[in-house]
Amino acid sequence: MLNRIEVLDSTEYLALRDSFAVSKIATKRTRAKGMVNYGADTDWFDEILQTPFSQNHHLALDGGMEKTNYRISFDYSDQDGILLNSHKQELRVIASVQQNALNDKVKFNIQLGLTDNKSNPVDYNAVRQTIQRNPTEPVRNDDGSFFEFPGAWQYDNPVGVLTERVVDNAGSRLFGNLGVDVYLTKSIKINATGGMNRYRQLNGFFMPSYSYPMETAGIDGSANRWAGNNFTKTFESTFEWKKTYGSHNLAVLGGYAYEYYMREEFYASTGNFITDDVLYNNLALGSFLSEGRAEMTSYKGESILSGFFARGSYSYGNKYFLSASLRREGSSKFGANNKWGTFPAVSVAWDISQEEFFKPVAGVIEFLKLRAGYGVTGNQGLDEYYIPIIRYGQDIGFFYYNGMQVRGYVPISNANPNLKWETKAEYNIGIDWLSLNSRLGGTVDYYIRDTRDLLEEYDVPVPPNLSSQMWANVGSMRNSGVEFTINATPVKKSKLSWDFNLILDYRKNKVLSIQNDYYKLEYRNIGDVGAPGISAWTHRLEEGEPVGNIHTYRFLEIDSVGKWVFDDIDTSGTITTEDRTVVGNGVPDFYLGLTNTLRYGNFDLSVMLRGMFGHQIINAKRIWHENPMFLPRNIMKTALDTELWDDPEFSSYYVEDGDFVKIDNITLGYTYPFTENRYIKSIRIYGTVNNVFVFTRYTGLDPEVSFKGLEPGNDNRFDYPSVRTFIVGLSVKF
């Protein structure tokens, strides 16, 4: 495990209780009375851990004849998680065949694959419970049942959370592709490829009658089943022409593509079983069905994407390069007026090192290419049920009709026939270079990426609209950045070599607009700190500002009586939501990647590290678990270092710098070649450590939180511990 939250042990907990018991502050004395000594000494986090063992196996066979080649691979993995009862298995088989016919003028490509997986996911709430659980409480009562507090709010025995539920998820995927290339001439090729991909999933969940939640609710067990089916079929056909005229190289490609996607789901749940033995396998035994308390839902959605495309390229003397393309795509997800979008692209490149005037410096720089490009791509990133028509759903109310109570239906979406593609237009320029006999090289890239007609859901008035929200294309955003890569071989000898790859990436973004004359939205507060006791957003999306701004109170100090003091931004004399301001941003500015590979004789060593810099992280665990007011539930050790005695509040006090450098992977291997063996070419034995170490000032479990979406940099309370894994492997080549 990479890290853990340090909380008070039983000795520290009882010592704090004793100090509170004689405090001059009445509320502390009250807290002390609730800090009961139950006589145990429990490390709750250790109690939910298991020693995981994982195994991965890979076998690949390939061969062929003059006109036929084949390959079949088998992969099997069996992995334990670090938390009790967490487990995953997967089997994957992929076979492919290439067949040439008619004097190699026709080539067939066939691929067929099957995967089967089973998993037992766990409730991450167990990790949160280990932080707040009283360390003097035992895990179990004398009779073997779990030690619980009936009626306590969000206070569950974490071992019970992980062991008193049955969660079985299973899925299988079947996919295949069939393609044919027909060479009409040396210059003309026709291709047609069709494919399908089907993924079926069946999940089962059961909570027995003796589990704490069921005993508290007075229910004799609860069970549900969920089934899903995703199906995709694709077809693509192309015509390609290539020709060389002296120093001129021409290529043209045109084609058509089609994709059909379908997703369907079914869910049913019930409760009150006569026995726990059947688990989720006979939902009809639950009396909720006859009592009208069972739940059942189903869904099916479809979408179609099709398009025509063309691409042409030209080069002269391997010095000047020009490429252009055009795509015309249509999607069923958009409105009747805008189902089709047009997406052009063009790029040019100049190999300067091929020019005569470059020869005087060719001994220093062997290769230098300048390139530039512009392109537009489309995004149809809506679920298939966000169709731009009026949709209806069940209302929570009933009305009396014809002697019966009938559930009402209401509009849940508005029609928008003008809903269209979100587009991304990118300008880029770059340089590629090599020197020192190709032992030193790199690239420099600069780009500006404008996203327009952002797909977003907006509040609209009712009436004239039937529903209060509508999907529309309104906003725009700009991303820009520069990326440097360096590839080098500082040492290259017969027995010793050293290669490294360095990537440096700087990025920034800006929201250009999120409203127009019809859809009004000056800013949008997003995110949620969560219960208990705090109703606050975490981020603000605003025109002219970058995505990811963390928006809350600016912390000034803790006063002499332990109360919060925040910055009164509007100078009103009272702290209100108007005093919230930008206190950081959750999107990193700089990214670093470095890979070193050393080889000495038959030994090889690789070290990979990454880093992210210039951003902030919300340490949500500290908001509650570092606040002594959270007592008599347990708190973090760092809470002993504060004079705070006030209700939890989200402020810049809990926003930390998130810079980090992480050693991702270290692998050491030894390869033994069999030069005289007809059957075995080589054997390699290796050892790998993943998630080796992290260098950071961030005080949370792991600074590598989610940086995507509109709420980046939020380290919430419900996360899976980062783990350090050790792998020993053997690879045999025949």
C-alpha positions in Angstrom: 0.0 0.0 0.0 1.4 3.4 -1.0 -0.1 5.4 1.9 -2.7 5.4 4.7 -4.6 7.9 6.8 -3.2 8.0 10.3 -5.9 8.2 12.9 -5.8 8.1 16.7 -5.0 4.8 18.3 -6.8 3.7 21.4 -4.2 5.2 23.7 -4.3 8.6 22.0 -8.1 8.5 21.8 -8.5 7.9 25.5 -5.9 10.5 26.4 -7.8 13.1 24.3 -11.0 12.1 26.1 -9.4 12.6 29.5 -8.1 16.1 28.5 -11.5 17.1 27.1 -13.2 15.8 30.3 -11.5 18.6 32.3 -11.7 21.3 29.7 -13.1 24.7 30.5 -15.2 24.5 27.3 -18.5 22.8 28.0 -18.9 21.4 24.5 -15.6 19.6 24.9 -16.7 18.1 28.2 -19.9 16.9 26.5 -17.8 15.3 23.7 -15.7 13.5 26.3 -18.8 11.8 27.7 -19.5 10.2 24.3 -15.9 8.9 23.9 -16.6 5.5 25.5 -13.9 3.0 26.2 -15.1 -0.4 25.0 -11.9 -2.1 26.0 -10.5 -3.1 22.7 -7.5 -1.9 20.7 -8.5 -2.1 17.1 -6.7 -0.9 14.0 -9.7 -0.7 11.8 -7.8 -0.1 8.6 -5.7 -3.3 9.1 -9.0 -5.2 9.8 -10.3 -4.5 6.2 -7.1 -5.5 4.4 -6.2 -8.8 2.9 -2.8 -9.9 1.5 -3.6 -10.0 -2.2 -2.1 -12.5 -4.6 -2.4 -12.1 -8.4 -1.3 -14.1 -11.4 -1.2 -13.2 -15.1 -0.5 -15.7 -17.9 0.0 -15.1 -21.6 0.5 -17.6 -24.3 0.8 -16.8 -28.0 1.1 -19.1 -31.0 1.8 -18.0 -34.5 2.8 -19.6 -37.8 1.7 -20.0 -41.3 2.4 -21.2 -44.8 3.2 -19.5 -48.1 -0.3 -17.9 -48.4 -1.6 -18.2 -44.9 -0.5 -16.7 -41.6 -2.2 -17.2 -38.2 -1.9 -16.1 -34.6 -3.8 -17.1 -31.5 -3.2 -15.7 -28.0 -4.5 -16.7 -24.6 -4.5 -14.4 -21.6 -5.7 -15.3 -18.1 -5.5 -13.1 -15.0 -6.6 -13.8 -11.4 -6.2 -10.7 -9.2 -7.0 -10.1 -5.6 -7.7 -6.5 -4.4 -6.2 -5.1 -1.2 -9.6 -4.9 0.5 -11.5 -8.0 1.9 -13.5 -9.9 -0.7 -12.3 -7.9 -3.6 -11.4 -10.1 -6.6 -11.3 -10.2 -10.4 -10.8 -12.9 -13.0 -10.5 -12.5 -16.8 -9.9 -14.9 -19.7 -9.2 -13.5 -23.1 -8.7 -15.4 -26.4 -8.0 -13.7 -29.7 -7.4 -15.5 -33.0 -6.5 -13.9 -36.3 -5.9 -15.3 -39.8 -4.5 -13.6 -42.9 -5.0 -15.4 -46.3 -3.7 -14.4 -49.7 -5.4 -15.5 -52.9 -5.4 -15.0 -56.7 -1.6 -14.3 -56.9 -1.7 -12.1 -53.8 -4.2 -9.7 -55.5 -6.8 -10.5 -52.8 -6.0 -10.6 -49.0 -8.5 -11.7 -46.4 -8.1 -10.7 -42.7 -10.2 -12.4 -40.0 -10.1 -11.7 -36.3 -12.3 -13.3 -33.6 -12.1 -12.7 -29.9 -13.8 -13.7 -26.7 -13.4 -12.4 -23.2 -15.0 -13.6 -20.0 -14.7 -11.8 -16.7 -15.9 -12.1 -13.1 -15.4 -9.6 -10.4 -16.4 -8.9 -6.8 -16.3 -5.1 -6.3 -16.5 -3.7 -2.8 -18.0 -0.7 -1.2 -15.4 2.0 -0.8 -17.4 3.4 2.1 -15.6 0.8 4.2 -12.4 2.9 3.9 -14.1 6.0 5.2 -15.6 4.0 8.1 -12.1 2.9 9.2 -11.1 6.5 9.7 -14.0 7.5 12.0 -14.5 4.2 13.9 -13.7 4.3 17.7 -10.4 2.4 18.1 -11.6 0.9 21.5 -14.5 -0.9 19.8 -14.0 -4.6 19.0 -14.7 -5.9 15.5 -17.1 -8.6 16.8 -19.2 -9.2 19.9 -18.6 -12.2 22.1 -21.2 -14.2 20.1 -19.3 -13.6 16.8 -21.7 -11.0 15.4 -20.4 -7.7 14.3 -20.1 -4.9 16.9 -22.6 -2.2 15.7 -24.6 0.8 16.9 -28.2 0.4 15.7 -29.6 3.7 14.6 -26.2 5.5 14.3 -26.1 7.6 11.1 -23.4 6.6 8.6 -21.6 4.6 11.2 -21.1 1.1 10.0 -18.7 -1.6 11.0 -16.3 -1.6 8.0 -15.5 -5.3 8.2 -19.3 -6.0 8.0 -19.6 -3.6 5.0 -17.1 -5.8 3.1 -18.2 -9.3 4.3 -21.9 -9.1 4.9 -22.8 -8.6 1.2 -22.6 -10.7 -1.8 -21.6 -8.8 -5.0 -21.1 -11.0 -8.1 -20.5 -9.2 -11.4 -19.9 -11.2 -14.6 -19.5 -10.2 -18.2 -18.5 -11.7 -21.6 -17.5 -10.0 -24.8 -17.6 -11.5 -28.3 -16.0 -9.5 -31.1 -15.0 -10.2 -34.7 -13.8 -8.4 -37.8 -13.7 -9.6 -41.4 -11.8 -7.6 -44.0 -10.7 -8.0 -47.6 -8.2 -6.0 -49.7 -8.4 -6.2 -53.5 -5.5 -5.0 -55.5 -6.9 -4.1 -58.9 -3.6 -2.7 -60.0 -0.3 -1.9 -58.4 -1.7 1.6 -57.7 -5.3 0.8 -56.8 -6.6 -1.0 -53.8 -10.2 -1.5 -52.6 -10.9 -2.5 -49.0 -14.1 -3.6 -47.2 -14.2 -4.3 -43.5 -17.0 -5.3 -41.3 -17.1 -6.0 -37.6 -19.2 -6.6 -34.5 -18.8 -6.3 -30.8 -21.2 -7.6 -28.2 -20.8 -7.2 -24.4 -23.2 -8.8 -22.0 -23.2 -8.3 -18.3 -25.1 -9.8 -15.5 -24.7 -8.6 -11.9 -26.1 -9.9 -8.7 -26.3 -8.3 -5.2 -27.6 -9.8 -2.0 -27.6 -8.4 1.6 -28.6 -11.1 4.1 -31.2 -10.6 6.9 -28.5 -10.7 9.6 -26.5 -7.8 8.1 -26.5 -4.5 10.0 -28.5 -2.4 7.4 -31.2 -5.1 7.2 -31.5 -5.5 10.9 -31.7 -1.7 11.3 -34.4 -1.5 8.6 -36.3 -4.6 9.8 -36.0 -6.3 6.4 -35.3 -10.0 5.9 -32.7 -9.6 3.2 -32.5 -7.5 0.0 -31.5 -8.6 -3.5 -31.2 -7.2 -7.0 -30.1 -8.2 -10.4 -28.9 -6.0 -13.3 -28.4 -7.1 -16.8 -26.9 -5.1 -19.7 -26.3 -5.8 -23.3 -24.2 -3.5 -25.6 -23.9 -4.3 -29.3 -22.0 -2.5 -32.0 -21.7 -3.3 -35.6 -19.4 -1.4 -38.1 -18.7 -1.4 -41.8 -16.1 0.6 -43.7 -15.2 0.6 -47.4 -12.3 2.5 -49.0 -10.8 3.1 -52.4 -7.1 4.0 -52.4 -4.9 5.1 -55.3 -1.1 5.6 -55.1 1.3 6.7 -57.8 4.9 8.0 -58.1 6.0 10.2 -60.9 9.7 10.7 -60.6 10.1 12.8 -57.4 6.3 13.3 -57.1 4.3 11.0 -54.8 0.6 11.1 -54.9 -2.0 9.2 -52.8 -5.8 9.5 -52.7 -8.2 7.7 -50.4 -12.0 7.9 -50.3 -14.5 5.8 -48.3 -17.7 5.3 -46.4 -18.1 4.3 -42.7 -21.1 3.1 -40.8 -21.6 2.3 -37.1 -24.7 1.1 -35.3 -24.8 1.0 -31.5 -27.4 -0.4 -29.2 -27.6 -0.5 -25.4 -30.3 -2.2 -23.3 -30.6 -2.7 -19.5 -32.9 -4.5 -17.1 -33.0 -4.1 -13.3 -35.1 -5.7 -10.6 -34.9 -5.6 -6.8 -36.9 -6.9 -3.9 -36.7 -7.8 -0.2 -38.0 -9.8 2.7 -37.0 -13.3 1.9 -37.9 -16.5 3.8 -34.3 -17.6 3.7 -30.9 -16.2 3.0 -29.7 -19.3 1.2 -31.0 -18.5 -2.3 -29.1 -15.1 -2.4 -30.2 -13.2 -5.5 -31.1 -16.3 -7.5 -34.9 -16.3 -6.9 -36.2 -12.8 -6.6 -39.8 -14.1 -6.6 -39.3 -15.3 -3.0 -39.1 -11.7 -1.8 -42.4 -10.5 -0.4 -41.7 -6.9 -1.6 -43.1 -8.0 -4.9 -46.6 -8.8 -3.6 -46.4 -5.8 -1.2 -45.8 -3.4 -4.1 -42.4 -2.4 -2.8 -40.3 -4.1 -5.4 -38.5 -2.1 -8.1 -38.2 -2.9 -11.8 -36.8 -0.8 -14.6 -35.7 -1.5 -18.2 -34.2 0.6 -21.0 -33.2 0.4 -24.6 -31.4 3.0 -26.7 -30.0 3.0 -30.2 -27.8 5.4 -32.3 -26.4 5.4 -35.8 -23.2 7.2 -37.0 -22.3 7.2 -40.7 -20.1 9.3 -42.9 -18.1 9.8 -46.1 -14.5 10.7 -46.1 -11.7 11.6 -48.5 -8.0 12.1 -48.0 -5.2 13.2 -50.4 -1.5 13.5 -49.9 1.4 14.8 -52.0 5.1 14.9 -51.5 8.0 16.1 -53.6 11.5 14.7 -53.4 10.8 13.6 -49.8 11.2 17.3 -48.9 7.8 18.9 -49.2 4.7 17.2 -47.9 1.0 18.2 -48.2 -2.0 16.3 -46.8 -5.7 17.2 -46.8 -8.9 15.4 -45.7 -12.6 16.0 -45.5 -15.2 14.1 -43.5 -18.9 14.4 -43.7 -20.6 12.6 -40.8 -24.2 12.2 -39.6 -25.4 11.2 -36.2 -28.9 10.2 -35.1 -28.2 11.8 -31.7 -28.7 15.3 -33.1 -31.7 17.4 -34.1 -33.4 17.1 -37.5 -31.8 20.3 -38.7 -28.2 19.5 -37.9 -27.6 15.7 -38.0 -24.7 16.2 -40.4 -21.4 17.9 -39.8 -18.4 18.7 -42.1 -14.9 18.3 -40.7 -11.9 19.4 -42.8 -8.2 19.0 -42.1 -4.9 20.1 -43.8 -1.3 19.7 -42.9 2.1 20.6 -44.5 5.7 19.6 -43.7 9.1 20.6 -44.9 12.2 18.4 -44.4 14.7 21.2 -44.2 17.6 18.7 -43.8 17.1 17.6 -47.5 17.9 21.1 -48.7 21.3 22.0 -50.2 21.8 25.0 -47.9 21.5 22.7 -44.9 24.6 20.6 -45.8 27.1 22.8 -43.9 25.3 21.9 -40.6 24.4 18.3 -41.4 27.3 17.1 -39.3 25.7 18.6 -36.2 22.0 18.2 -37.0 21.2 15.3 -39.3 17.4 15.7 -39.5 15.2 18.7 -39.2 11.5 18.9 -40.2 9.1 21.7 -39.8 5.3 20.9 -39.8 2.0 22.7 -39.4 -1.6 21.7 -39.5 -5.2 22.6 -39.0 -8.1 20.3 -38.4 -11.7 20.1 -37.2 -13.2 17.1 -35.5 -16.7 16.4 -34.2 -17.9 15.2 -30.9 -21.3 13.4 -30.5 -20.6 12.8 -26.8 -24.2 12.3 -25.7 -25.7 9.1 -24.5 -28.2 7.7 -27.0 -31.1 8.6 -24.8 -30.3 12.3 -25.0 -32.2 12.4 -28.3 -33.4 15.9 -29.3 -37.1 15.1 -29.0 -39.6 15.4 -26.2 -39.3 12.5 -23.8 -41.7 11.5 -21.0 -41.1 9.9 -17.7 -43.1 8.8 -14.6 -44.1 11.4 -12.2 -44.0 10.8 -8.4 -47.7 11.5 -8.1 -50.9 9.7 -9.0 -54.4 10.8 -10.1 -57.8 9.1 -9.8 -59.2 8.0 -13.1 -62.0 5.5 -13.9 -62.0 4.1 -10.4 -58.2 3.6 -10.2 -55.1 5.4 -9.0 -53.0 6.1 -12.2 -49.4 7.2 -12.1 -48.8 10.5 -13.9 -46.3 11.1 -16.7 -44.5 14.4 -17.3 -42.1 15.7 -20.0 -38.5 15.2 -18.9 -36.8 16.8 -21.9 -37.5 19.4 -24.5 -37.3 19.0 -28.2 -34.3 20.8 -29.8 -34.2 20.3 -33.6 -31.2 22.5 -33.8 -29.0 20.4 -31.5 -25.7 19.8 -33.4 -22.2 18.5 -33.4 -19.7 19.9 -30.8 -16.6 20.8 -32.9 -12.9 21.0 -32.0 -10.7 23.1 -34.3 -7.0 22.7 -33.7 -4.0 24.6 -35.1 -0.6 23.2 -34.5 3.0 23.7 -35.5 6.0 21.5 -34.7 9.6 20.6 -35.2 11.3 17.2 -35.4 15.1 16.9 -35.1 17.9 14.3 -34.8 21.7 14.8 -34.2 24.8 12.9 -33.0 24.2 9.9 -35.3 20.6 9.7 -34.2 21.6 9.4 -30.5 19.9 12.7 -29.6 16.6 13.8 -31.0 13.3 15.3 -30.1 10.2 17.2 -31.0 8.6 20.5 -30.1 4.8 21.0 -30.6 2.6 24.0 -30.0 -1.1 23.9 -30.4 -4.3 25.9 -30.0 -7.5 23.9 -29.7 -10.9 25.7 -29.8 -13.9 23.7 -28.8 -17.1 25.3 -30.1 -20.8 24.6 -29.7 -20.2 22.9 -26.4 -23.0 20.4 -25.6 -24.5 21.4 -22.3 -27.7 21.2 -20.4 -29.3 24.6 -19.6 -32.1 25.8 -17.4 -35.0 27.2 -19.5 -38.3 28.8 -18.5 -41.5 26.8 -18.1 -43.6 27.8 -20.0 -43.1 28.1 -22.9 -41.0 25.0 -22.5 -42.5 21.7 -21.2 -39.4 20.8 -19.2 -37.1 23.0 -17.1 -33.9 21.9 -18.9 -32.7 21.6 -22.4 -29.6 20.3 -24.2 -28.1 23.0 -26.4 -24.9 24.1 -28.2 -23.8 27.3 -26.6 -20.4 27.5 -25.0 -16.8 27.6 -26.3 -13.5 26.9 -24.8 -9.8 27.2 -25.7 -7.0 24.9 -24.8 -3.4 25.6 -25.8 0.0 24.2 -24.9 3.5 23.3 -25.9 5.1 19.9 -25.6 8.8 19.0 -25.7 10.2 15.5 -26.1 13.8 14.4 -26.0 15.1 11.0 -26.9 18.7 10.3 -26.1 21.2 7.5 -25.9 24.0 8.9 -23.7 25.8 5.6 -23.6 26.1 3.0 -26.4 28.7 0.3 -26.1 28.8 -3.3 -26.9 27.8 -4.4 -23.4 26.4 -1.2 -21.9 23.7 1.1 -23.2 21.6 3.8 -21.6 18.4 5.3 -23.3 16.1 7.9 -21.9 12.9 9.6 -23.0 11.8 12.9 -21.5 8.4 14.6 -22.1 7.6 18.1 -20.8 4.1 19.4 -21.4 2.6 22.8 -20.5 -1.1 23.3 -20.9 -3.6 26.0 -20.2 -7.3 26.5 -20.9 -9.9 29.3 -20.9 -13.7 29.3 -21.0 -14.6 31.7 -23.8 -18.4 31.6 -23.4 -21.2 29.6 -21.7 -24.2 31.7 -22.7 -25.9 33.5 -25.6 -29.0 35.6 -26.1 -31.4 32.8 -25.3 -29.5 30.5 -22.9 -28.3 32.6 -19.9 -25.6 31.3 -17.6 -23.1 33.8 -16.3 -21.4 31.1 -14.2 -22.2 27.6 -13.0 -21.4 26.3 -9.5 -20.6 22.6 -9.7 -19.4 19.8 -7.5 -20.4 18.9 -4.0 -18.5 18.6 -0.7 -21.1 16.2 0.7 -22.8 15.4 3.9 -22.9 15.7 6.9 -23.2 19.3 7.7 -22.0 21.0 4.6 -24.0 22.1 1.6 -21.4 23.7 -0.7 -20.2 23.5 -4.3 -16.5 22.9 -5.0 -15.8 24.5 -8.4 -17.1 27.4 -10.5 -17.3 27.5 -14.3 -17.2 31.1 -15.5 -16.6 33.0 -18.7 -13.0 34.3 -19.1 -11.7 31.8 -16.4 -10.0 28.5 -16.8 -11.8 25.2 -16.2 -11.2 23.7 -12.7 -11.3 26.8 -10.6 -11.9 25.9 -6.9 -14.4 28.3 -5.4 -14.8 28.7 -1.7 -14.0 30.8 1.3 -10.5 32.1 1.8 -9.2 31.0 5.2 -7.4 33.7 7.3 -7.0 32.2 10.7 -8.4 30.3 13.7 -9.2 32.8 16.4 -8.5 32.5 20.1 -11.6 30.5 20.9 -11.1 28.1 18.0 -13.5 29.6 15.5 -13.0 30.0 11.7 -12.0 33.4 10.4 -12.6 33.8 6.6 -12.0 36.7 4.3 -15.0 39.1 4.0 -14.6 39.6 0.3 -17.7 41.9 -0.1 -16.9 43.8 3.2 -20.5 43.2 4.3 -19.4 42.4 7.9 -21.0 38.9 7.6 -19.7 35.8 5.9 -22.1 34.7 3.2 -21.8 32.7 0.0 -21.0 36.0 -1.7 -17.6 35.8 0.0 -16.6 32.7 -1.8 -13.8 33.2 -4.3 -11.3 31.4 -6.5 -8.6 29.8 -4.2 -7.0 27.5 -6.6 -7.3 25.3 -9.7 -7.5 21.6 -10.0 -6.0 21.2 -13.5 -2.2 20.8 -13.6 -0.2 23.3 -15.7 2.9 21.2 -16.2 3.3 17.5 -16.9 6.5 15.5 -16.8 7.4 12.0 -18.0 10.8 10.4 -17.9 11.8 6.8 -18.8 15.3 5.5 -18.3 16.4 2.1 -19.7 19.9 0.6 -19.0 21.2 -2.6 -20.4 24.4 -4.4 -19.4 25.1 -7.7 -21.0 21.9 -9.8 -20.5 20.6 -7.5 -17.8 18.1 -4.7 -18.3 16.8 -2.1 -15.9 14.0 0.4 -16.6 12.7 3.2 -14.4 9.6 5.2 -15.2 8.5 8.3 -13.4 5.8 11.0 -13.9 5.1 14.4 -12.4 2.3 17.0 -12.4 2.7 20.6 -11.2 1.0 23.9 -10.8 -2.4 22.7 -9.4 -4.3 22.4 -6.2 -6.3 19.5 -4.6 -9.3 19.6 -2.2 -8.4 17.2 0.6 -12.0 16.3 1.5 -11.0 13.8 4.2 -9.5 16.6 6.3 -12.8 18.6 6.3 -14.4 16.1 8.6 -11.8 13.8 10.0 -9.3 16.5 10.9 -11.9 18.4 12.8 -12.2 17.6 16.6 -15.9 18.6 16.5 -16.3 15.2 14.7 -15.7 13.4 18.1 -16.7 11.1 19.6 -16.1 9.4 16.2 -12.4 9.0 15.6 -10.3 11.7 14.0 -6.9 12.0 12.2 -3.7 12.4 14.2 -3.2 15.8 12.6 -6.3 17.1 14.4 -4.2 17.2 17.6 -2.1 20.0 16.0 -5.0 22.4 15.6 -6.9 24.7 18.0 -10.0 24.4 15.8 -13.3 24.0 17.7 -15.9 24.9 15.2 -18.3 23.2 12.8 -16.9 21.8 9.5 -16.6 24.3 6.7 -15.1 24.0 3.3 -12.5 26.7 2.7 -9.0 27.2 1.3 -7.7 25.7 4.6 -8.3 22.3 3.0 -7.0 23.2 -0.5 -3.4 22.0 -0.8 -0.7 22.2 -3.5 -0.9 19.0 -5.5 2.6 19.0 -7.1 4.1 15.5 -7.2 6.7 13.3 -8.8 5.9 9.6 -8.8 8.2 6.7 -9.6 5.7 4.6 -11.5 7.6 1.5 -12.4 11.0 -0.2 -11.8 11.7 -3.4 -13.7 14.9 -5.5 -13.5 15.3 -8.4 -15.9 17.8 -11.0 -17.1 17.5 -12.7 -20.5 19.3 -16.0 -21.3 19.5 -16.8 -25.0 19.5 -20.4 -26.2 21.6 -20.3 -29.3 21.8 -24.0 -29.9 18.3 -25.1 -28.9 15.8 -25.9 -31.6 12.8 -25.3 -29.5 13.6 -22.4 -27.1 15.0 -19.1 -28.3 15.3 -17.3 -24.9 14.1 -17.2 -21.3 13.7 -13.9 -19.5 13.1 -13.6 -15.8 12.1 -10.3 -14.4 10.9 -8.5 -11.3 8.7 -5.3 -11.3 7.6 -2.9 -8.7 4.7 -0.6 -9.6 3.7 2.6 -7.7 7.1 2.6 -6.1 7.2 6.0 -4.4 5.7 9.5 -4.6 7.5 12.8 -3.7 4.9 15.4 -2.7 3.9 17.8 0.0 0.2 16.9 -0.4 -1.0 15.3 2.9 -3.7 13.0 1.4 -3.4 9.4 0.4 -2.3 10.0 -3.2 -1.9 13.3 -5.1 -2.9 11.6 -8.3 -6.6 12.2 -8.2 -9.0 12.8 -11.1 -8.1 15.8 -13.2 -10.7 15.3 -15.8 -14.2 16.8 -16.3 -15.4 20.1 -14.7 -14.5 19.2 -11.1 -10.8 18.3 -11.2 -8.6 18.0 -8.2 -11.2 16.7 -5.7 -9.8 14.0 -3.4 -13.1 12.7 -2.0 -13.6 10.5 1.0 -14.7 7.4 -0.9 -11.6 6.2 -2.7 -9.7 2.9 -3.1 -6.2 3.0 -1.5 -3.3 3.2 -3.9 -1.3 0.0 -3.7 2.3 -0.9 -4.4 2.6 -4.1 -6.3 5.5 -6.5 -6.7 5.6 -8.8 -9.7 7.9 -11.7 -10.5 7.6 -13.0 -14.1 9.0 -15.5 -16.6 8.8 -15.1 -20.3 9.8 -17.9 -22.7 10.2 -17.5 -26.5 10.0 -20.6 -28.7 
